[in-house]
Amino acid sequence: MTDVTAVILTKNEEKNLKDCLESLKGFAKRTVVVDCGSEDGTCSIAEQYGADVYFHPFENYSKQFNWALDNTDITTKWTYRLDADERLTPALKEELAALALEHADDDINGFSTEAWLVFLGRVLKHGAANKRRIVMFKTGIGRIEDRRMDEHTVLSEGKSISCKERFIHEDFKDMTHWMNKMNWYATREMQDYFEFKEGKSAEIENDRYVAETRRKKFGFYYKLPMFSRSWFLFVYYYIFKGGFLDGRPGYIFNYMYHRWYRNLVDTKIYEQMLNPKPFEETGDLKQ
């Protein structure tokens, strides 16, 4: 058992949570579930698996996760961040356990990895942008940055290294839920865009991969023509990155994410330009 506490934020996740908790067996010494008002069996499932369940009203992801760090008495050497629709593979658990021992007393304070995205029952191996993020960090050194979208773990000191293995991200209930989620994300993406334009920094310390991704996003992508740039993104991922090799699920994902979703973000940016409104928290997606 690795000296790590896994922290999971939930609302109405009974469909996903069991598999998530199963994947933590033999790895995490402790599991913390912070729920914001589930109306299904989420909390019961968490308790059945021995997780410590807390309740806290949802404001946004970063505040919720940081509340968990500050209020759930985490005493393990390491903290692991995951969502209910994510699963650790045996190979990743083995690699993380070895890295935790190897770097217990040096300045390597975080481990990052990517996801195998499962969409419509298929693992997308070509066109999906499986973003790398820090998933495990030394307790007390990592926190989630205060952003409306694309929140990453920030280390207060030291550096992170990359894992070879990936986790599984099966972020799919049905297309209606997926599209509702993308609509929720698009509002937050629009808000992030205007906050960046108004001077909020997109820089991140101790994570060169995320820093480079954001430089491309804000320094290149958003400078392309509005409503046309989503076509460029679709062609890049579907054709040049090989998304067509993932069959129909690959086409659906690449079109719906890189074309439809990104066009939706542009539409919300355009709407905000025409009719500026104060930004408000968009609430919790997990309905």
SERO-4910 file (N, C-alpha, C, O; in steps of 0.05 Angstrom, whole numbers):
BEGIN
 pado doro    nc1    nc2    nc3   cac1   cac2   cac3    cc1    cc2    cc3    oc1    oc2    oc3
  Met    A     17    -24      0      0      0      0     18     25      0     36     27     16
  Thr    A     12     43    -18     28     68    -20     17     89      0     -7     90      5
  Asp    A     36    105     11     29    125     31     16    149     17     28    170     15
  Val    A     -9    145      7    -22    165     -9    -52    166     -3    -64    145      2
  Thr    A    -63    190     -2    -92    194      1   -103    202    -26    -94    222    -38
  Ala    A   -123    188    -36   -137    195    -60   -160    213    -54   -176    207    -36
  Val    A   -163    235    -68   -184    254    -64   -202    255    -89   -192    259   -111
  Ile    A   -228    250    -85   -247    249   -107   -270    268   -101   -282    267    -79
  Leu    A   -277    286   -120   -300    304   -117   -324    291   -132   -320    281   -154
  Thr    A   -347    291   -119   -370    277   -131   -396    293   -130   -399    310   -112
  Lys    A   -413    287   -148   -442    293   -147   -456    274   -166   -451    275   -190
  Asn    A   -473    257   -156   -488    238   -172   -470    221   -190   -474    221   -215
  Glu    A   -451    208   -178   -432    192   -193   -434    162   -188   -414    148   -190
  Glu    A   -458    152   -181   -460    124   -175   -453    107   -200   -444     84   -196
  Lys    A   -456    117   -224   -450    102   -248   -420     97   -250   -411     76   -260
  Asn    A   -404    116   -241   -375    115   -245   -359    107   -220   -338     95   -223
  Leu    A   -369    114   -197   -353    114   -173   -343     86   -165   -320     83   -156
  Lys    A   -359     65   -169   -351     38   -161   -326     30   -176   -307     21   -163
  Asp    A   -325     33   -202   -301     26   -218   -277     43   -210   -255     33   -209
  Cys    A   -282     68   -204   -260     85   -195   -248     75   -169   -223     73   -167
  Leu    A   -265     69   -150   -255     59   -124   -243     32   -126   -223     26   -112
  Glu    A   -253     15   -143   -241    -11   -148   -212     -8   -157   -195    -23   -150
  Ser    A   -208     12   -174   -181     15   -186   -161     25   -165   -137     23   -170
  Leu    A   -171     36   -143   -152     45   -122   -144     23   -102   -126     27    -86
  Lys    A   -157      0   -104   -150    -22    -86   -121    -30    -88   -110    -33   -110
  Gly    A   -108    -33    -65    -80    -41    -64    -61    -19    -69    -37    -23    -70
  Phe    A    -71      6    -73    -54     28    -78    -56     50    -57    -37     56    -44
  Ala    A    -80     62    -54    -83     85    -36    -88     76     -7   -105     59     -2
  Lys    A    -73     87     11    -77     81     39   -103     92     49   -116     80     67
  Arg    A   -112    114     38   -137    127     47   -151    139     23   -137    149      4
  Thr    A   -177    139     23   -193    152      2   -212    172     14   -226    166     33
  Val    A   -212    197      4   -230    218     13   -249    225    -10   -240    230    -32
  Val    A   -275    225     -5   -295    233    -24   -308    258    -13   -319    258      9
  Val    A   -307    280    -29   -321    305    -21   -345    308    -40   -341    313    -64
  Asp    A   -368    306    -28   -393    307    -44   -406    334    -40   -404    346    -19
  Cys    A   -421    342    -61   -434    368    -59   -465    366    -61   -478    384    -70
  Gly    A   -475    342    -54   -504    340    -53   -516    319    -72   -536    324    -86
  Ser    A   -503    295    -73   -513    274    -90   -541    265    -82   -548    264    -58
  Glu    A   -557    259   -102   -584    249    -97   -587    220   -105   -609    209   -105
  Asp    A   -565    207   -111   -565    178   -118   -549    163    -98   -547    172    -75
  Gly    A   -538    141   -105   -524    124    -86   -494    130    -83   -480    113    -73
  Thr    A   -485    153    -92   -456    159    -92   -444    156    -64   -424    142    -61
  Cys    A   -456    169    -45   -444    168    -18   -444    140     -5   -426    132      8
  Ser    A   -466    125    -10   -468     98      0   -446     80    -12   -433     64      2
  Ile    A   -441     83    -38   -420     68    -51   -393     75    -40   -376     58    -34
  Ala    A   -388    101    -35   -363    110    -24   -358     98      4   -336     88     10
  Glu    A   -379     98     20   -377     86     47   -372     56     46   -357     45     63
  Gln    A   -385     42     27   -381     14     25   -352      7     18   -343    -15     26
  Tyr    A   -339     24      5   -311     20     -2   -291     31     19   -267     31     14
  Gly    A   -302     40     41   -285     49     63   -275     78     60   -257     86     74
  Ala    A   -286     93     41   -277    121     38   -289    138     60   -310    133     70
  Asp    A   -274    159     67   -283    179     85   -299    200     69   -288    213     51
  Val    A   -325    203     75   -342    220     59   -347    247     74   -355    247     97
  Tyr    A   -344    268     59   -348    295     70   -368    309     51   -371    303     28
  Phe    A   -382    329     62   -400    346     46   -390    374     47   -383    385     67
  His    A   -391    387     22   -384    415     21   -398    427     -4   -396    415    -25
  Pro    A   -412    449     -1   -426    461    -24   -406    469    -46   -384    478    -41
  Phe    A   -414    464    -70   -396    469    -93   -397    498   -102   -418    510   -106
  Glu    A   -373    509   -106   -370    536   -118   -357    532   -146   -369    539   -166
  Asn    A   -333    522   -146   -319    514   -171   -300    492   -164   -295    486   -140
  Tyr    A   -288    480   -184   -271    456   -179   -247    463   -162   -242    448   -143
  Ser    A   -233    484   -168   -209    490   -152   -215    495   -123   -201    486   -105
  Lys    A   -236    511   -118   -243    516    -90   -252    491    -75   -246    487    -52
  Gln    A   -266    473    -89   -275    449    -77   -252    431    -70   -250    419    -49
  Phe    A   -233    428    -89   -211    410    -84   -192    421    -62   -183    407    -45
  Asn    A   -187    447    -63   -170    459    -43   -183    458    -16   -169    456      5
  Trp    A   -210    460    -15   -224    456     11   -218    428     21   -213    424     45
  Ala    A   -218    408      4   -213    381     12   -184    379     23   -180    365     43
  Leu    A   -165    392     11   -138    391     20   -135    403     48   -119    394     65
  Asp    A   -151    423     54   -149    438     79   -166    427    101   -161    433    125
  Asn    A   -186    411     95   -206    404    115   -211    374    119   -230    367    133
  Thr    A   -196    357    107   -201    328    110   -178    313    124   -177    289    122
  Asp    A   -161    328    137   -140    316    154   -123    296    139   -120    273    148
  Ile    A   -111    304    117    -94    287    102    -66    286    115    -53    307    118
  Thr    A    -58    262    122    -32    259    136    -12    242    121     10    238    130
  Thr    A    -20    231     98     -2    214     83     19    232     69     16    256     66
  Lys    A     40    219     61     62    233     47     53    245     21     62    267     13
  Trp    A     36    231      7     27    239    -20     -3    242    -21    -18    230     -5
  Thr    A    -12    258    -40    -40    262    -46    -45    256    -76    -29    265    -92
  Tyr    A    -66    242    -82    -72    235   -110    -99    248   -117   -118    246   -102
  Arg    A    -99    262   -139   -123    276   -150   -135    260   -173   -122    255   -193
  Leu    A   -160    253   -170   -174    239   -192   -203    245   -191   -214    253   -171
  Asp    A   -216    241   -214   -245    245   -217   -259    217   -216   -246    197   -220
  Ala    A   -285    217   -211   -299    192   -209   -300    176   -234   -304    152   -234
  Asp    A   -296    189   -257   -297    175   -283   -269    167   -292   -265    162   -316
  Glu    A   -249    167   -274   -222    159   -280   -215    133   -265   -225    128   -243
  Arg    A   -198    117   -277   -189     92   -265   -159     90   -268   -147     96   -289
  Leu    A   -146     80   -247   -118     74   -248   -114     46   -259   -129     28   -252
  Thr    A    -95     42   -276    -88     15   -285    -68      2   -266    -54     17   -252
  Pro    A    -66    -24   -266    -46    -37   -249    -18    -28   -255     -2    -24   -237
  Ala    A    -12    -23   -281     15    -14   -288     21     13   -277     43     19   -268
  Leu    A      1     31   -278      5     58   -268      8     57   -238     25     72   -227
  Lys    A     -7     41   -224     -5     39   -195     23     29   -187     36     39   -168
  Glu    A     33     10   -202     60     -1   -197     81     21   -201    100     24   -185
  Glu    A     78     36   -223     98     57   -229     97     79   -208    118     88   -199
  Leu    A     73     88   -200     71    109   -180     81    100   -153     94    116   -139
  Ala    A     76     75   -145     86     65   -120    117     66   -119    129     73    -99
  Ala    A    129     58   -141    158     58   -143    169     87   -142    189     92   -129
  Leu    A    156    105   -157    165    133   -157    162    146   -130    179    162   -122
  Ala    A    141    139   -116    136    151    -89    158    144    -70    167    161    -54
  Leu    A    168    120    -71    190    111    -54    216    124    -63    232    133    -46
  Glu    A    220    124    -89    246    135    -99    249    165    -93    271    174    -89
  His    A    227    180    -94    229    209    -91    217    219    -65    207    242    -64
  Ala    A    216    203    -45    204    210    -20    218    234     -7    206    250      7
  Asp    A    244    237    -11    260    257      4    276    275    -14    296    287     -5
  Asp    A    268    278    -39    282    297    -56    263    319    -66    242    322    -54
  Asp    A    271    334    -86    255    356    -95    236    349   -117    224    367   -130
  Ile    A    232    324   -123    212    315   -142    186    313   -126    182    294   -111
  Asn    A    168    332   -129    145    335   -112    118    328   -126     97    330   -114
  Gly    A    120    321   -152     95    314   -166    100    295   -189    122    295   -200
  Phe    A     80    280   -196     81    261   -219     58    268   -238     35    270   -229
  Ser    A     65    270   -263     44    276   -283     40    253   -302     59    236   -305
  Thr    A     17    251   -313     11    230   -333    -11    239   -351    -24    260   -347
  Glu    A    -17    223   -371    -38    228   -390    -60    207   -387    -57    188   -372
  Ala    A    -82    211   -402   -104    193   -401   -108    178   -427   -101    188   -449
  Trp    A   -118    153   -425   -130    139   -448   -159    146   -447   -174    137   -430
  Leu    A   -168    162   -466   -196    171   -467   -214    150   -479   -208    141   -502
  Val    A   -235    142   -465   -254    123   -476   -279    138   -483   -291    152   -467
  Phe    A   -287    135   -509   -310    150   -519   -327    132   -536   -317    119   -554
  Leu    A   -353    130   -530   -371    112   -543   -360     83   -544   -362     69   -564
  Gly    A   -348     75   -522   -339     48   -519   -312     42   -531   -303     19   -530
  Arg    A   -298     62   -542   -273     57   -556   -251     74   -544   -255     98   -538
  Val    A   -227     62   -540   -204     78   -531   -193     93   -555   -186     82   -575
  Leu    A   -193    120   -552   -183    137   -574   -153    139   -572   -142    151   -553
  Lys    A   -139    128   -591   -109    127   -589    -95    147   -608    -71    148   -608
  His    A   -111    161   -624    -98    177   -644   -105    207   -643    -87    223   -638
  Gly    A   -130    214   -647   -136    242   -650   -144    257   -625   -146    281   -625
  Ala    A   -148    243   -603   -156    256   -579   -133    270   -566   -111    259   -565
  Ala    A   -138    294   -556   -117    309   -542   -117    301   -512   -131    313   -496
  Asn    A   -102    280   -506   -101    270   -479    -82    286   -462    -58    280   -460
  Lys    A    -93    307   -450    -76    327   -437    -62    316   -412    -74    301   -396
  Arg    A    -36    323   -410    -20    314   -387    -26    332   -363    -29    356   -366
  Arg    A    -27    320   -339    -30    337   -315    -17    323   -292    -13    298   -292
  Ile    A    -11    338   -271      0    327   -247    -23    314   -232    -43    327   -225
  Val    A    -20    288   -226    -41    273   -213    -34    267   -184    -52    262   -167
  Met    A     -8    267   -177      0    259   -150     22    278   -141     41    283   -156
  Phe    A     20    287   -117     39    307   -107     43    303    -77     26    292    -63
  Lys    A     65    313    -67     70    312    -38     50    330    -23     46    353    -30
  Thr    A     38    319     -3     18    332     13     28    359     24     50    359     36
  Gly    A     13    380     20     21    406     29     36    423      9     41    447     13
  Ile    A     45    410    -13     60    424    -33     44    431    -58     49    450    -72
  Gly    A     24    414    -64      7    419    -87    -20    431    -80    -32    424    -60
  Arg    A    -30    449    -98    -57    460    -96    -67    463   -124    -52    463   -143
  Ile    A    -94    467   -127   -106    471   -153   -107    501   -158   -117    516   -141
  Glu    A    -98    510   -181    -98    538   -188   -126    549   -191   -144    534   -199
  Asp    A   -129    574   -185   -156    587   -186   -162    596   -214   -156    619   -222
  Arg    A   -175    578   -229   -183    584   -256   -212    574   -260   -221    557   -245
  Arg    A   -226    585   -279   -253    576   -285   -253    551   -301   -273    536   -301
  Met    A   -232    545   -316   -231    522   -333   -202    512   -335   -183    528   -332
  Asp    A   -198    486   -340   -172    475   -345   -154    480   -321   -131    488   -324
  Glu    A   -164    474   -297   -149    479   -272   -128    457   -269   -134    433   -270
  His    A   -103    465   -264    -82    446   -260    -70    448   -232    -75    467   -217
  Thr    A    -56    427   -224    -42    427   -199    -17    444   -200     -1    441   -219
  Val    A    -14    461   -181     10    479   -179     26    470   -155     15    467   -133
  Leu    A     52    466   -159     70    459   -137     83    485   -126     92    502   -141
  Ser    A     83    487   -100     95    511    -87    125    510    -87    138    531    -84
  Glu    A    136    487    -91    166    484    -93    172    458   -107    155    440   -110
  Gly    A    197    455   -115    206    431   -128    196    429   -156    187    449   -168
  Lys    A    196    405   -167    188    400   -195    173    374   -198    172    358   -179
  Ser    A    162    370   -221    147    345   -227    161    330   -249    177    341   -264
  Ile    A    156    303   -250    166    287   -272    143    271   -284    122    269   -272
  Ser    A    147    261   -308    126    248   -322    127    218   -318    148    205   -318
  Cys    A    103    205   -316    101    176   -315    100    165   -344     92    180   -363
  Lys    A    108    141   -347    106    127   -373     77    117   -377     67    117   -400
  Glu    A     65    107   -356     38     95   -358     16    116   -357     21    139   -348
  Arg    A     -8    109   -367    -31    126   -367    -53    115   -351    -54     91   -345
  Phe    A    -72    133   -343    -97    125   -330   -119    124   -351   -115    133   -373
  Ile    A   -141    112   -344   -164    110   -362   -185    131   -355   -192    134   -331
  His    A   -194    146   -374   -214    167   -370   -238    160   -387   -239    166   -411
  Glu    A   -258    149   -374   -283    142   -388   -304    162   -381   -322    157   -365
  Asp    A   -301    185   -393   -317    209   -387   -342    209   -404   -346    228   -420
  Phe    A   -359    189   -402   -382    187   -420   -405    172   -407   -402    148   -399
  Lys    A   -428    185   -405   -452    172   -396   -471    168   -420   -480    145   -425
  Asp    A   -477    189   -434   -491    188   -460   -486    214   -473   -475    233   -461
  Met    A   -494    217   -499   -488    241   -514   -502    266   -503   -491    288   -504
  Thr    A   -526    262   -491   -540    285   -480   -524    296   -456   -520    321   -454
  His    A   -515    279   -439   -498    288   -416   -472    300   -426   -463    321   -416
  Trp    A   -460    287   -446   -434    297   -456   -438    325   -468   -421    343   -463
  Met    A   -459    330   -483   -463    356   -495   -470    377   -474   -462    400   -477
  Asn    A   -485    369   -454   -491    388   -432   -465    396   -418   -462    419   -410
  Lys    A   -448    377   -414   -422    382   -402   -405    401   -419   -393    420   -408
  Met    A   -405    396   -445   -390    414   -463   -401    442   -462   -385    462   -464
  Asn    A   -427    445   -461   -439    472   -459   -430    486   -433   -424    509   -433
  Trp    A   -429    470   -411   -420    481   -385   -391    489   -387   -383    511   -378
  Tyr    A   -374    472   -400   -346    479   -404   -342    504   -421   -325    521   -416
  Ala    A   -359    506   -442   -356    528   -461   -360    555   -448   -346    574   -454
  Thr    A   -378    556   -429   -383    581   -414   -358    589   -399   -350    612   -398
  Arg    A   -346    569   -386   -322    574   -370   -298    581   -388   -281    597   -380
  Glu    A   -296    568   -411   -275    574   -430   -277    604   -439   -257    618   -441
  Met    A   -302    612   -445   -306    640   -453   -298    659   -431   -285    679   -436
  Gln    A   -304    652   -406   -297    670   -384   -266    671   -380   -255    692   -375
  Asp    A   -253    648   -383   -224    648   -382   -211    665   -404   -192    679   -399
  Tyr    A   -223    664   -427   -213    679   -450   -213    709   -443   -193    723   -447
  Phe    A   -236    719   -433   -238    748   -428   -221    755   -404   -210    777   -403
  Glu    A   -218    738   -384   -201    745   -362   -172    746   -371   -156    763   -361
  Phe    A   -164    729   -390   -137    730   -401   -133    757   -416   -113    770   -413
  Lys    A   -153    764   -432   -152    789   -447   -150    813   -429   -139    834   -436
  Glu    A   -162    811   -405   -161    833   -386   -136    833   -369   -133    850   -351
  Gly    A   -118    814   -373    -93    814   -359    -87    792   -340    -65    791   -328
  Lys    A   -106    773   -336   -101    751   -318    -81    732   -331    -85    724   -353
  Ser    A    -60    726   -317    -38    709   -328    -48    681   -331    -62    670   -315
  Ala    A    -39    669   -353    -44    640   -358    -19    624   -352    -18    600   -357
  Glu    A      2    637   -341     27    623   -336     23    604   -312      6    608   -295
  Ile    A     39    583   -312     39    563   -290     68    555   -284     83    550   -303
  Glu    A     75    554   -259    102    547   -252    105    517   -248     85    503   -242
  Asn    A    129    507   -252    136    479   -246    122    459   -264    121    436   -258
  Asp    A    111    468   -287     98    450   -305    101    460   -334     85    475   -344
  Arg    A    124    453   -346    130    463   -373    110    454   -394    105    469   -413
  Tyr    A     99    430   -391     80    420   -411     55    437   -411     46    446   -433
  Val    A     43    443   -388     19    459   -387     25    488   -396      9    500   -410
  Ala    A     49    498   -388     56    525   -396     58    527   -427     48    547   -438
  Glu    A     70    507   -440     72    508   -469     44    505   -482     39    518   -502
  Thr    A     27    488   -471      0    485   -482    -15    511   -481    -29    518   -500
  Arg    A    -13    525   -459    -27    551   -456    -16    572   -474    -30    589   -484
  Arg    A     10    572   -479     22    591   -497     11    587   -526      6    606   -540
  Lys    A      8    562   -533     -4    556   -560    -33    564   -561    -42    574   -582
  Lys    A    -48    560   -539    -76    566   -539    -81    596   -540    -96    606   -557
  Phe    A    -68    611   -522    -73    640   -521    -55    656   -540    -62    678   -548
  Gly    A    -32    645   -547    -14    660   -564    -17    653   -593     -7    668   -610
  Phe    A    -30    631   -600    -33    624   -628    -62    618   -636    -73    632   -653
  Tyr    A    -74    599   -622   -101    590   -630   -121    613   -630   -136    618   -649
  Tyr    A   -122    628   -608   -142    650   -605   -135    674   -623   -152    692   -625
  Lys    A   -112    674   -636   -106    695   -655   -115    688   -683   -115    705   -701
  Leu    A   -124    663   -688   -135    655   -713   -163    666   -716   -175    673   -696
  Pro    A   -174    667   -741   -200    679   -744   -222    664   -729   -224    640   -731
  Met    A   -238    679   -715   -261    667   -700   -279    652   -719   -284    661   -742
  Phe    A   -289    629   -710   -308    611   -725   -294    595   -747   -304    575   -756
  Ser    A   -270    604   -756   -254    587   -775   -234    570   -760   -228    548   -769
  Arg    A   -225    579   -737   -203    565   -723   -212    537   -714   -195    519   -712
  Ser    A   -237    533   -709   -246    506   -701   -243    486   -724   -239    463   -719
  Trp    A   -246    496   -749   -242    478   -772   -213    470   -774   -207    447   -779
  Phe    A   -195    489   -769   -166    483   -770   -160    462   -749   -144    443   -754
  Leu    A   -171    465   -725   -166    446   -703   -177    418   -710   -163    398   -705
  Phe    A   -201    417   -722   -212    391   -729   -194    377   -750   -189    353   -747
  Val    A   -186    391   -771   -170    380   -792   -143    370   -780   -133    349   -787
  Tyr    A   -132    386   -762   -106    379   -751   -108    352   -735    -91    334   -739
  Tyr    A   -128    350   -717   -130    326   -701   -141    302   -716   -132    280   -712
  Tyr    A   -161    307   -733   -173    284   -747   -157    273   -770   -155    249   -774
  Ile    A   -144    291   -785   -128    283   -808    -98    279   -800    -88    257   -802
  Phe    A    -85    300   -791    -56    299   -787    -48    284   -762    -27    272   -761
  Lys    A    -65    284   -741    -59    268   -717    -71    240   -718    -68    225   -700
  Gly    A    -86    234   -740    -95    207   -744   -121    199   -730   -126    176   -725
  Gly    A   -137    219   -724   -163    213   -710   -181    194   -727   -197    180   -715
  Phe    A   -178    195   -753   -194    177   -771   -188    148   -766   -205    131   -773
  Leu    A   -165    142   -754   -158    114   -748   -175    102   -725   -175     78   -721
  Asp    A   -189    119   -710   -206    109   -688   -234    104   -696   -252    103   -679
  Gly    A   -240    101   -722   -266     94   -732   -287    115   -727   -281    138   -724
  Arg    A   -312    105   -725   -334    124   -721   -332    139   -695   -337    164   -695
  Pro    A   -325    126   -673   -322    142   -648   -301    164   -651   -304    185   -640
  Gly    A   -280    158   -666   -259    178   -671   -270    202   -686   -264    225   -680
  Tyr    A   -286    196   -707   -297    218   -722   -317    235   -705   -315    259   -705
  Ile    A   -334    221   -691   -354    235   -674   -340    252   -653   -347    276   -650
  Phe    A   -321    241   -640   -307    256   -619   -293    280   -631   -296    303   -621
  Asn    A   -277    276   -652   -261    298   -663   -279    320   -674   -273    344   -671
  Tyr    A   -301    312   -687   -319    333   -698   -333    347   -675   -334    372   -675
  Met    A   -344    332   -656   -359    345   -634   -342    361   -615   -351    381   -605
  Tyr    A   -317    352   -611   -300    367   -592   -285    389   -606   -286    413   -598
  His    A   -270    383   -627   -253    403   -639   -268    422   -658   -259    444   -662
  Arg    A   -290    413   -669   -306    431   -686   -330    443   -671   -332    467   -669
  Trp    A   -348    426   -662   -373    436   -650   -368    450   -624   -377    473   -620
  Tyr    A   -352    438   -606   -347    451   -580   -332    476   -582   -339    497   -570
  Arg    A   -310    476   -598   -294    500   -601   -310    522   -615   -305    546   -610
  Asn    A   -328    515   -633   -345    535   -646   -365    546   -626   -372    570   -627
  Leu    A   -374    529   -607   -392    538   -586   -378    558   -568   -390    578   -559
  Val    A   -352    553   -561   -336    573   -546   -335    599   -560   -339    620   -548
  Asp    A   -329    598   -587   -328    623   -602   -355    638   -602   -356    662   -601
  Thr    A   -377    622   -604   -403    635   -604   -408    649   -577   -420    671   -577
  Lys    A   -400    637   -555   -403    650   -529   -385    674   -526   -392    694   -513
  Ile    A   -361    673   -538   -344    696   -538   -357    719   -554   -357    742   -545
  Tyr    A   -368    713   -577   -381    732   -594   -405    745   -580   -409    769   -581
  Glu    A   -421    728   -567   -444    737   -552   -436    756   -530   -449    777   -526
  Gln    A   -414    750   -516   -405    767   -494   -395    794   -505   -398    814   -492
  Met    A   -383    793   -529   -374    818   -541   -397    836   -548   -396    860   -545
  Leu    A   -419    824   -558   -443    839   -566   -458    849   -542   -469    871   -542
  Asn    A   -460    832   -521   -476    838   -498   -461    831   -473   -467    810   -461
  Pro    A   -442    847   -464   -426    840   -441   -443    837   -416   -460    853   -410
  Lys    A   -437    815   -401   -451    809   -376   -430    803   -355   -409    792   -361
  Pro    A   -436    809   -330   -418    801   -308   -416    771   -307   -435    757   -311
  Phe    A   -392    761   -300   -388    733   -298   -398    723   -271   -393    735   -250
  Glu    A   -412    701   -272   -421    688   -247   -412    659   -248   -406    648   -269
  Glu    A   -410    647   -224   -404    619   -224   -426    603   -238   -449    609   -235
  Thr    A   -417    584   -254   -437    569   -271   -448    544   -257   -461    528   -270
  Gly    A   -442    541   -232   -453    519   -217   -439    492   -222   -419    491   -236
  Asp    A   -450    471   -210   -437    445   -212   -449    430   -236   -473    428   -239
  Leu    A   -431    419   -252   -439    403   -275   -452    377   -267   -471    368   -280
  Lys    A   -442    364   -246   -449    336   -240   -478    334   -231   -483    331   -207
  Gln    A   -496    335   -250   -525    333   -243   -536    305   -250   -559    300   -246
***
